[in-house]
């Protein structure tokens, strides 16, 4: 949208936009027009953090995260089964450990119409 009083252009979505500005003739100046193409790229999501970092072996640990932006789905990957012998369970929303120890898990929030994808760092999860 363009504020006709101030000339401020507000773009509310990702895309390529062409703005056409025109000015009527005055006693001093002739009429004129100008165009400008503006590209609005997807934004960068906030840092994504895996927040479930400890559990008990033999009991599935529900994986949780915080951060990111937008509507993209969050998925989890066991990046290293580690000494706990961990595996992703529960349709990808829990991690189970065969024994006490540690594993590493990464969370990824998918891109959506407005934001690029973001992944957490590989996070150590400890099982007692």
Secondary structure, 3 states (H helix, E strand, C coil): CECCCCCCECCCCCEEEEEEEEECCCCCCCCEEEEEEEEECCECCCCEEECCCEECCCCCEECCEEECCCCCCEEEEEEECHHHCCEEEHHHCEEECCCCEEEEEEEEECCCCCECCEECCCEEEEEC
